[in-house]
Amino acid sequence: MERKEVHAKRRIMKSDYKYLRAWCMMMGSFPEWVEAQVERAKRENAPETAVYRNNDGRWVTFDEVKSHTARQRVYVIVQSLK
């Protein structure tokens, strides 16, 4: 794979599931955990705005987060990922 293709693939990988990535960053998760959660979200066809997976297996979306502070923090992080 050429260098350009590798960089393009990395950009694509970082642009998916931004809300999930932002939530994990807000929670202080390790990068390996973040990538594992993104891969799981892909496998399970989670909504693009998913932020975490409940114990019952349901993906909670950004719109369902009730804490104004958490929503604000996630939103700011998402904007920085663009």
N, C-alpha and C positions, 0 to 999 in steps of 0.2 A: 504494500500500500504506500502510495506517495505521501510525502509530508503534508501537502495541502489537504488530502483526503482525511488524514488523521485529525488535523485541526478542525476541519468541517464536522467530522463525526463527533468530536468533543463538544463543539458548540451546540449541535443538535441534542446530544445527550444532556447537556446542562439546561436546555430550554424546555424540557418536558417536566411535567409535574412540579411546576414552580412553587405552588402553594404547599405541597408536601415537603419540598426541599426547605422552604422558608420556615415551616413549622418545626422541622427537625433542627434547623439552625438556631431557632429561638430557644429550643429546649436544650441546646448544647450537645447535640448528638455528634458522634464521631462520623467522619466522611464515609467510612465503610458501612455504617448503619444506614446512613442516608441513601446510599446507592442500593443497598439491599432492599430497603423499603420501596424505592422507585421501581426496582425490578419486580417486586411483588405486586405493586399497583398495576404495572403493565400486564403481568400474567393474569391478574384478576379483573382486568378491564375496569379499573376504578375510574371514577369521574376525574377529569383533568384538574378540577379544583379540590380534590381530596387533600385533607391535611393529616389525617391519621386513621388507623383501622381500629375499630372497637374490638373488645374481647369476643363479641358475638360474630365477628367477621365482616361487619358492615363498615364501609368507608364513610367517614364523616367529612363533609365538605366545608369549605371556607364560610359559606353562607349560613351554616348551622352553628358556627362558633358563637356562643352567647356573650363571652367576655369582650367588651369594647376594647380594653387594653390589649388583649391577645390579638384581636382582629387588626388593630392599628399597627402593632409590631410586625405581624405577618405581612401586611400590606406594604410597609416600608421595605422589608427585606425583598419581597417579590419585585418591587420597582427597581431595586438595585441589581436584580438578576437579569434584567432586560438588556 
